């Protein structure tokens, strides 16, 4: 008599992944609603408030766009690195490095915005690249694990930011704590408080998707990530591709820092990264190696962050918000794994002694 078993496939159809993710999110919301009801909160009232405050108002949509902008770039930074089989855990540090470099240009030079903004953009990209240079060379020439080196540099970048904003670059005008003075140049706003960095970030992500899928460089990157030995045998310079991809990854995260400091915060502040670098890792995992998927993944994370702020106004602590976020992502991860399994019929072996 045939029995049913499950076989794990190396890949899963995109439609099945999407369906199971929606089921996972729905189950997560049901669990969250039950827990909130037991704690004395009204799930219906909270849901209505979140929808009204995020998707149902112009202010909420503007906040979503501001959250999405850095998440798009840090998510793309981790995704691009993952294409060649590497993990850039240091997007947080590169974010700070880009913000520091852009701030240095804004504080040290003076000129019209038409000149200053391109200079700050270049500085932000180069700052992120410089911050990932040591891990890049260590990985390419010595085989040092990039996860450890990029992660440790995050703490150095954060401490450097605190040093600059409480020391040589501190605000001597208003006396704000752990902050520089307001920058004289900012990215123009296009819709409310949403600056032009947001559409530029979307264009960059779409452009990266096209480059990775339709150029020889992108093909070599994918082959180098799938099978480095075969890539070397085929004459692909894997070491050079590792260097180029990691530098590009650092540049993207640095650009995110520049957009944040020049478009949203308008000054360098300690803690201004708001974990956007680490959340970029989550965005990349949700994107499953596709730059185009970074856009909906960043939207989901931005919606979770925006909803968390709304729930905090209802006396829910930050730890509860973190637990809710973790539950949603955990359920999505389970759904992604289940998407790889399919039922198969198996027939018991004949001739065995009973």
Rosetta blueprint (number, residue, H / E / L):
1 X L
2 X E
3 X E
4 X E
5 X E
6 X E
7 X E
8 X E
9 X L
10 X L
11 X L
12 X L
13 X L
14 X H
15 X H
16 X H
17 X H
18 X H
19 X H
20 X H
21 X H
22 X H
23 X H
24 X H
25 X H
26 X H
27 X H
28 X H
29 X H
30 X H
31 X H
32 X H
33 X H
34 X H
35 X H
36 X H
37 X H
38 X H
39 X L
40 X L
41 X L
42 X L
43 X H
44 X H
45 X H
46 X H
47 X H
48 X H
49 X H
50 X H
51 X H
52 X H
53 X H
54 X H
55 X L
56 X L
57 X L
58 X H
59 X H
60 X H
61 X H
62 X H
63 X H
64 X H
65 X H
66 X H
67 X H
68 X H
69 X H
70 X H
71 X H
72 X H
73 X H
74 X H
75 X H
76 X H
77 X H
78 X H
79 X H
80 X H
81 X H
82 X H
83 X H
84 X L
85 X L
86 X L
87 X L
88 X L
89 X L
90 X L
91 X H
92 X H
93 X H
94 X H
95 X H
96 X H
97 X H
98 X H
99 X H
100 X H
101 X H
102 X H
103 X H
104 X H
105 X H
106 X H
107 X H
108 X H
109 X L
110 X L
111 X L
112 X L
113 X H
114 X H
115 X H
116 X H
117 X H
118 X H
119 X H
120 X H
121 X H
122 X H
123 X H
124 X H
125 X H
126 X H
127 X H
128 X H
129 X H
130 X H
131 X H
132 X H
133 X H
134 X H
135 X H
136 X H
137 X H
138 X H
139 X H
140 X H
141 X H
142 X H
143 X L
144 X L
145 X L
146 X H
147 X H
148 X H
149 X H
150 X H
151 X H
152 X H
153 X H
154 X H
155 X H
156 X H
157 X H
158 X H
159 X H
160 X H
161 X H
162 X H
163 X H
164 X H
165 X H
166 X H
167 X L
168 X L
169 X L
170 X L
171 X L
172 X L
173 X L
174 X L
175 X L
176 X L
177 X L
178 X L
179 X E
180 X L
181 X L
182 X L
183 X L
184 X L
185 X L
186 X L
187 X L
188 X L
189 X E
190 X E
191 X E
192 X L
193 X L
194 X E
195 X E
196 X L
197 X H
198 X H
199 X H
200 X H
201 X H
202 X H
203 X H
204 X H
205 X H
206 X H
207 X H
208 X H
209 X H
210 X H
211 X H
212 X H
213 X H
214 X H
215 X L
216 X H
217 X H
218 X H
219 X H
220 X H
221 X H
222 X H
223 X H
224 X H
225 X H
226 X H
227 X L
228 X H
229 X H
230 X H
231 X H
232 X H
233 X H
234 X L
235 X L
236 X L
237 X L
238 X H
239 X H
240 X H
241 X H
242 X H
243 X H
244 X H
245 X H
246 X H
247 X H
248 X H
249 X H
250 X H
251 X H
252 X H
253 X H
254 X H
255 X H
256 X H
257 X H
258 X H
259 X H
260 X H
261 X H
262 X H
263 X H
264 X H
265 X H
266 X L
267 X L
268 X L
269 X E
270 X L
271 X L
272 X L
273 X L
274 X L
275 X L
276 X H
277 X H
278 X H
279 X H
280 X H
281 X H
282 X H
283 X H
284 X H
285 X H
286 X H
287 X H
288 X L
289 X L
290 X L
291 X L
292 X L
293 X H
294 X H
295 X H
296 X H
297 X H
298 X H
299 X H
300 X H
301 X H
302 X H
303 X H
304 X H
305 X H
306 X H
307 X H
308 X H
309 X H
310 X H
311 X H
312 X H
313 X L
314 X L
315 X L
316 X L
317 X L
318 X H
319 X H
320 X H
321 X H
322 X H
323 X H
324 X H
325 X H
326 X H
327 X H
328 X H
329 X H
330 X H
331 X H
332 X H
333 X H
334 X H
335 X H
336 X H
337 X H
338 X H
339 X L
340 X L
341 X E
342 X E
343 X E
344 X E
345 X E
346 X E
347 X E
348 X L
349 X L
350 X L
351 X L
352 X L
353 X L
354 X L
